[in-house]
Amino acid sequence: MWFFNSPEVVYGEDALNYLENLVGKRAMIVTDQVLVKLGYVNRVQAKLKTHGFQVQVFDSVEPDPSLETVRKGAEALLAFQPDWIVGLGGGSALDAAKAMWVLYERPNMDPEGINPIEKLGLRTKAHFVAIPTTTGTGSEATWAIVLTNLGERRKLVLGNREALADIAILDPTLVINMPARLTADTGLDALTQAVEGMSNLWKNDFSDALCLKAAQLIFTYLPRAYWDGNDAEARFHMQNAACIAGLGFGNSNCALAHSLGHSMGGVFHIPHGRAVSLVLPYSIEFCINGEEGSSHYAELAHFLGLPHGSEKEAGTSLTTAIRKLQKDVEQPQTLEACGVSQADFERELKLLVENAANDTTAIMATRMPDDDQIRHLFWAIYKGDSVDF
């Protein structure tokens, strides 16, 4: 038995006006200080206040939100008692808002204990609106929650189907003029989700269709969005692609690139999208060196018009296309190019391997590496070597 989960998605021109349809008395906006300075929080706040809401703002979400921040935000929710929680921002703000929502409804729960098995009983106190301001994480469309354990320098992949947003609002005006580097990081994050969403052990017909379309949109529009922040058409399609990829992998899963990328992000604080997309070509190379026909890349390569006579040929052509796209948007293609010194890399390699091996997404790979293979993968990622093992 399987499920397909999706929020109500409101997208396109004036989508933000949909906030005026919410029924309630109090709303808490969960966001970060950058969006406060950019005036985005004021825009959302004004929509809610015009409709009679009392509004408070929690703006302390940091990149890769910590357990401590989530606990602090939950305390703010408990004090204010909102009936709507509005997550505004990139994946960090949206994931933090989901976790805070869980703790608001379940105050005695440890955030590390959020899991897909337990019934949480959400929506007793509040409903959740997700408003993305980046074009990549797809967090507005998934029930996944990624938090950081600062003490252990480890990312936690958590989630529960109940933690899916009730409403996702995609307003293109919120992503116009997004910085080029953030455009590349988040856009390639969405591509990684699309590729892994249809090449993991839980792939299915429903998610495959979404992942195919998301990948096509990203290859077409990401370079345009990167080089011209005012390209409204490209921004619109990238915003859709991010949400579509989120629906795709959120109803399937991700795999090896995410386990390795999560580890790198937790240890070296590399932005999530940059980390997982950096790993993606190397993880594809590793998977196509496994049992022939098990890696699921031929369908995607065919849809993108790439050579796909065999799984190995499909994976190789897909890897080449991804690396070209990375180059087109000036993205680093090795861990060394991300500014990590070899001394730091060697010192942290043991922790990198341990965290990757213990990441919950690792078991979804069509070819699961052992610790020695993970070590070799990290060396290839660091140096930029081909993966031929």
N, C-alpha and C positions, 0 to 999 in steps of 0.2 A: 504494500500500500504506500502511495506517495501523495504529496500535496503540491498544488501550485498556489503560491502566496503572492499577492500584489496589493499595494495601497491603491486608493483612488488617485489617479495621476491627473493633475490639472496643469496644462502646458500651453505655451504660446503667449502671444501679446496680451498684456493686462492680466496675466494669471494671478498676480499678487492680489488683485481685487477679490479673489475668492475668499480671502480671510474675512471679508464682510459677511459671509454666509455662516460663520461659526456661531453656535449658540452656547452661551456661558457667561460667567461673571468675571473670572480671573484668568489671566494668561501669564505664564513665565516664559520669557525668551532666553534660550540657552545659546550662547555665542562666544565670540572672542573680542578682544579690545580693538583689533584692526578693523573689524566690521563696524564697531561703534564709531571709530574715527572717520571711516568712509561714508558714514551717514546711512548705511543700509538698515541698521537697527532702528533708527528714527522712522524710516519708511514703514517698516513692519509695525512698529509701535503705534504710529499714526492711524494705520488701517484698523487696528484693534480698538484703539481708544475711540475712534469715530463711531464704532459699533457698540460702545458702552462698556468695554472691558476695562477693569483695573489691570494694569500691566506692571510687572517687575522684570528686571533684566539681570541675568547672571552672566557676566562677561569674562570669566576667569579661565575659560578653556584654553589650554595650551596645545601645541602640536603634539601628537601622540599622547592623548590625555591619560593622566595617571589615576590610580585608584584613589589617591588622596583628593584629587580634584572632584572626582565623582562623588565621594562621600560628602565633601563640602557643598556641592550643588544639591545633593539630596536633602541636606539640612535646610538649605534655603527654600526648597520646595515644601518641606514639611512645615516650615514657619509661615509660608504664604498661602498654602492650600489652594493651588490653581486647579481649575477643571480642564484647562488646555495647556500643554507644554509645546512650545514652538522651538524646534531646533533650527538654527540659522547659521550656515557656514559650510565649510568643507567637511570631509569625513570625520575629522577629529571632533568638531562641534556636534555633529549628528550622532556619532557613536556615544559621546559623553552624555548627550541628552537622553538617549535610549537607556543607558545604564542608570542615570539619575532617576528616570521614570520608574524603572524596576524597584529601586530602593525607596522611592516615594510610596509606592504601593505595598512594598514588602520591606519595612524599615529594619527588620532584624536580619535581613539577608546579607551575607558577605558578597560584595560584587564579584569576587573571583569564583563564586559558586553559581553564577548565572549559567544555565545549561539548557540544552534543547529537550530534555526529558521531563523535567519537573513542571507541573502546572503552576503558573504564577498568579493567575487571577487578576491580570491587568484590566484597566478601564473601569475599575470600581470607583477610583478617585478622579482620573483624568484621561483624556485622549491626547494623541500626539500628531503634530504637523511637522513635516520635514521640508525645509526650504534650502536647497543646495546653492552655494555661490561659487562652486568650482565645477568643472566638467570632467569628472573622472571616477570618484570613489563609488558612486552608485549607492551610497549608504541610505539615501532616501527611499530606496526600493527593496532593501534587504532587512532581515532581522539579525544580521551579524553585528557583533559589538567587539571592537578591537581596543583593548586598554593596555597600559604599560605598568608593569611592576618595576618601579624605579630602583628598589633595593636589589633586585635580582637582575636588573637590566634585561628584562625579558618581556616580549609582547604576549598578551593573552588573547586567544581567539575564543570568544564567548558568543552566546546568542540563545534566543528562544523565539519560536514562531510568533508568540504573543507580542514580542517587541517590534513588530513591523508597524511602520507609520500608518495611521488611519488615512492621511492625506499627504501626498507629495506634490509640492507646487514648484513648477519649473518656469520661472519668469526669465526670459532671455536678457532683460535689462540688467539683471544681477551678475551676468558673466561677461558683458561687454567690457573691453579694456582690461581684462584679467591679465596680470603680468605674464610675459612670454615664458619665463621659466616654469611658473606654476601651470601654465597652459600645457606645456610639454609633459611635466611630471604627472599631472592628473589625466591627461589624454592617453598617455602610454599605460597608466594604471588601468584605465577602462579597457584598453586593448588586451592587457594581460588577463583581465577577468574574462573577457570574451573568449580568448584562446583557451584558457584553462577550463572555462565553463563547459566547453564541449570536448574536452580531451582528458577528463578525469573518470574515475570508476563509476560515478553516479550520473554520467551524462544521460540525457533523455530527449525525446522528441520535442517536448515543449521548450526546454532550455536551449536546445541546439538552434532552433529557428531564430530565437532572439540573439544568440551569440553571433550567428552568421551575419545578421543585419548590422549589429553593433560594430563588428570588425570592418565591414565594408564602409560604413560611415566614417570610421576613424581614419582608415587609410586615405579616404577621399578628402576629408575636411580638416584633419589636424594640422597639416602644414600650412594651410591657409589661415587658420585661426592663430597659429603661432606667429606668423610673419605679419599679420595685420589684425591688431586688436579690435578694430572697428568693422571687421567683416561680419556683418550681422547674420548673413546666411550661414557662414561657417560656424559661428558661435551657437546659433540655434540648433544646427544638426549635431554639434558636439555635445550640447546639453542633453539632447534626446538620446544620443549614443551612450552616454554615461549611464543614464537611467535604464535604458534597454539592456546594457551589459549587466547592470545590477540585478535586473529581473532574471536575466539568463543564469549567471553564476549563482545568484541567490536561491534559485530553485534547482540547482545542481550542486556544484561545489567548486573550489579551486584546488590547487595541487602543489607541485614541487616548487615552482617559482615563488609561491607565497610563503612556503615554509622557510626557504633560504632567505628570501627578502625580509620576512619578519625578523629573522635572526640578525641580519645586517642592520636593520633599522633600530632594533633594541640595543645593540652593542655600540654602533657608531653614529646613531641619531641621523641616519640618512632618511630624507623624506620618503614616506611609504611608497608613493607611486614611482619614484626614481629607483628605489631598491628593488621592488618586484619586477619592474620592466627591464631593469638592467640584467636580472637573472634569466628572464624569459628565453632568450635564444639558447643559452647554455643548457637550460632544463629540457628544451625541445631536443637538442642534440643528444642529451643523455637518454631520453626516452626512445628515440628512434634507433638507438644502439641495442635496445632490448629485443624481445621476441617480435619477429616480423608480423605486422598487421595488428598490433595491439595498441598503437599509440593514437589513433583517431585523428590524424591530421589531414588525410586525403580529401575529406569532404570540404573542409575549410579552404584548402588550397584550390580545389576545383571551383568553389564559389567565388574566390578572389581572382580566378583566371591564371593561377600559377601551375607549373608542372606538377603532376600528381600521379604518375604511373605506378608508383608504389608508395607505401607509407614512408620509406626512407627518403625517396625523392620529394615527396610532399613536405616532409619535415625540413629537409634541406632548403627547398625553395621558400618555405615560409620563414625560416630563419634568416635567409638572405633578404627577404622583403622587410622583415622587422628591423634588421640592422640598417637597411637603407633609410627607413622611416626615422629611426633614431638619429641617424646622421643628418637627415633633412631638418630636424628640429634641434640640432646641436646638443644632443643628449650624450652624457658620458657613457661609454660602453665597457668600461672596466672599473673595478673597485678602486684601483690605483688612481684613475682619473677623477674619482669622487673626492680625492684629497686624503685618502688613508695611506699613511706611510707603511712601508714593508715591516718595519719594527713593530708598529702598533698591530698590524695584521697578524704577524706571527705570535705576538703576545696574547692576542684574543682568539686565536684559531680554535683552541679547545672549547671555549665557551660558545663560539659560533656553531661548532658542530653539535654540541649538546643541545642548544636551543632549537636548531633546525630539526634534529632527530625527534625532539619532544613536541614539536609544533603539530597541532591536530590536523593541519592540511596535508602533512607529508604522506599520510596513509591513503590519500585519494589519488596519488600519482599512479599512472599506468605502469611505471617501473619505479619501485621504491628503493632508494640507495641505502646501503649499510653505512656505518660511521666512516669507514675508510674511503668509500666512494664520495661521501659528503665532503670529506677533507679535500679530496682531489678536485671536486667541483668548485670549492671555494678558491683553490689555487688557480684554476682556470679562469674564474670570474675576476680574480685579482689581476692576473697577468694579461688576460685577453686571449688565452689559448683555446684552440678547438677542443671540444670534448669528444674523444675517440675511444672511450672505454664504456 
